[in-house]
Amino acid sequence: MTSTLPTVSGERIEELQQIAGEHLFMHAVQTNDWRGSLKIFEKGEGVWVEDIEGNRLLDAMGGLWYKAAGYGRREIADAMYQQLLAIDSPPAGSATVSQIELSAKVSELYPDHGARIFFVSGGSEAVETAVKMAKKHQALNGKAGAFKVISRRYSYHGGTAMSVSLGRSPAADPMGPEMPGAVHVGNWNSYRMPYEGDPVDVAVRCANEFETAIVHNDPDTVAAMIAEPVSAAAGIHVPPAEYWQRLREIADKYNVVLIADEVITGFGRTGEYFAPSNWGVQPDITTVAKALTSGYAPLGAAIATKRIADSFIGGPKETFRHLITFGGHPVAAAAALANLEVFEREDLVGNSRRMGNYLFDQLQRLYDHQIVGDVRGGLGLLAAVELVQDRDNKTPFPADAALAKMLPKLLYERKLVSFRAGDLISLCPPLSITSDEVDFIVSALDDTLTQLESDLGVS
Ligand SMILES: Cc1ncc(COP(=O)(O)O)c(C=O)c1O
């Protein structure tokens, strides 16, 4: 897609750096770190992006886990433009054709075709919506005192005040008391399993922590349980099928709403449109965002199965009194429709499966490096490489390791965009990636690790 934006160069680049240093409040980035060295990007095509200085790099993180269809799709830009020309947003309490058609498309792709879709602006709002929906569903169905939500430590469910209390990330800012009723259990970790034994048995034991928490907290007070099918925040540990199957059983046994937070995994990332389909599991509510528009516009959704959604049919008492002014913006809906057309035309979900397997196979050669402790993935185009000090004992690098300073620079020099690369290198490239481009990623990682080992004095 050719842009008509003027090219920026020379003095203007320096000026922009200075302005950004003074006025741009970056999201979750240390302000001192990027002052004067902020990466500014101007162009994108497929898996490739070009920074303002003309460096062409492969975006191995697909933006921030969202660039599923790749950069530079003219048909998505055109669809957004056409929607803007027709009507950018409808009068209050009404809908546009794009919003209605998108609800039909998402429910067609979702395993429960009777689903009803509540559109919002992003992942955090999708989680807020799902939790409120679950609580009201419970209240309307005889569990009026149910307000607790069980979630996993080290997960990430968003940056808003409620969703952040579900994640319990050590990296989150202290905000005082969490949402009343936020109850945390352990996460799944395939590399450092919390118990000894066969991985399937351990995974079921981990899932059983939800049951223990529900019982200890009084099942009548528990509204919902939430987990990501594969948690990127917790390090991309793919669970055995039995983990989510057990979550489903527990939710059914105690009449608790099972929310799958698919903000990263939704729309093809794991080789299925929706990740629990890999394990034959149907959650009650699914939250999605990122890949729904591949990042061309901000959009998220809470997808309610028919069973949940039907609770809200009726009079004033049943009405879901939840309103977000720009939730499901028609221009974003038009972008999503065009994006999902690309998915179907180019079989991006099949490509995620095929290229995900290929990437995982190719990554195995990184074990030639002493500092590679674990290569994880194998379920679509989501993978991680964990670096350790001592492979035999799985000893992590110290928390203050220089790795987080060294690695992003080394990767950038080898034309790879990463995100927060340190002892964990996460990979989430566009689903449109080719095998040559996968080879490029793996070679760049291989070279980077050779250089890193040499810099660290590891033989
Ligand atoms: C699993 C999960 N849930 C929720 C969110 C929040 O989404 P957003 O940043 O769009 O609000 C994220 C963001 O990365 C996420 O990974």
PDBQT file of the ligand as one rigid body, heavy atoms in Angstrom, charges set to zero:
ROOT
HETATM    1  C1  LIG A 501      -4.908 -11.592  27.565  1.00  0.00    +0.000 C 
HETATM    2  C2  LIG A 501      -5.107 -10.110  27.549  1.00  0.00    +0.000 A 
HETATM    3  N1  LIG A 501      -6.230  -9.601  28.039  1.00  0.00    +0.000 NA
HETATM    4  C3  LIG A 501      -6.467  -8.266  28.018  1.00  0.00    +0.000 A 
HETATM    5  C4  LIG A 501      -5.542  -7.391  27.492  1.00  0.00    +0.000 A 
HETATM    6  C5  LIG A 501      -5.822  -5.905  27.476  1.00  0.00    +0.000 C 
HETATM    7  O1  LIG A 501      -6.036  -5.476  26.178  1.00  0.00    +0.000 OA
HETATM    8  P1  LIG A 501      -5.911  -3.925  25.786  1.00  0.00    +0.000 P 
HETATM    9  O2  LIG A 501      -4.481  -3.560  25.952  1.00  0.00    +0.000 OA
HETATM   10  O3  LIG A 501      -6.400  -3.890  24.363  1.00  0.00    +0.000 OA
HETATM   11  O4  LIG A 501      -6.793  -3.157  26.697  1.00  0.00    +0.000 OA
HETATM   12  C6  LIG A 501      -4.361  -7.889  26.947  1.00  0.00    +0.000 A 
HETATM   13  C7  LIG A 501      -3.355  -6.980  26.360  1.00  0.00    +0.000 C 
HETATM   14  O5  LIG A 501      -2.291  -7.356  25.936  1.00  0.00    +0.000 OA
HETATM   15  C8  LIG A 501      -4.120  -9.283  26.990  1.00  0.00    +0.000 A 
HETATM   16  O6  LIG A 501      -2.985  -9.799  26.530  1.00  0.00    +0.000 OA
ENDROOT
TORSDOF 0
